[in-house]
């Protein structure tokens, strides 16, 4: 028995929206999906006219849908933006080399220039080499920290006004959960921000912040967008995986759980009396950091000195190693 | 394209008094299964399966199809990440003839001949 579209357009519904419970037909779903992203962009004033915007592109579902929707909205609502795709090649054989082929396809399909930056050229190490040295524990720490900085460097290199990432509502809800479990109050406060800016870096924003992962996949499916899906060959040990499984279990029981967690994170306020780490600049590379030496530089120092644990864990631990080395 | 046939003898079986035993019940039932978004990796990278379900006493549903797939189509590792309990793992979507299974009573949907059933993983990244 066909279910009719809740928007009363007369067509048969193709899906049930997790956020609202509405049954929508294909066209009404596209309209709702795109309009929500548009409203997010406008109400948060994410872009200024004539800006050059870098889209962090991995070839996966989120960045592919992001590039597609931004191009569409830019034309439909005349944002007056220009786009460039920015990809990071971590140097993971059988993973990133394949997905970069998809990004190259995006470049043609969406008529956007593409810049690929590699860990090898930025840091002198590929992820394959890092894993060979440190093993499969903590490797995601290296990759995550390096990628974050690589995107900043890429954005600076391209002289863009803003960098957008494909983070979706599920990603942010997972991060909220992880920061609660870790007791990381500083990040808990920051992680729900739609735009993050800090002195000396290019603003980053997340236009898909309120978009469910499930809807991104459905949108890509019904629009027949080509994306690359795989699992990073090194990823199964990451802490995020546990938060992810938990969140998906919650979603099945109560689909609004994802947006509810996100909203809770946004509502959270920290008393002024709580001491927060001060954010300054790394004395080595000049990028924003709450420590004297940023995480990326610590990790890199550890790799180059053959002491990969140097950058993992607490700063006091790294200081102790550095002191011991200095005395040696 | 891989096929996945039953090891259960598919001879004529008597249709029981199962109330929903109409239409497809008592006959073989062919359906097309497709994996997308990384779900294929949990099935030895097979993207499509043509499944011929043996005659059954009751109508085949997504629930019984999943139980059947677990026994007859499961290959390679990672299957515990596809199946959870009598369903698919949360985060794996199911689309039946281009319709979200959430609109079709999910596990209780009764299969029709030549249904196209697609499992899409949202769990795999870029």
Interface residues (C-beta under 8 A of the other chain):
Chain A: X3 X12 X13 X14 X15 X16 X23 X58 X59 X60 X61 X62 X63 X64 X99 X166 X213 X214 X216 X217 X218 X221 X227 X228 X229 X230 X231 X232 X235 X244 X245 X248 X249 X251 X252
Chain B: X36 X37 X38 X41 X89 X90 X91 X93 X95 X98 X99 X100 X102 X103 X118 X120 X121 X122 X123 X124 X125 X126
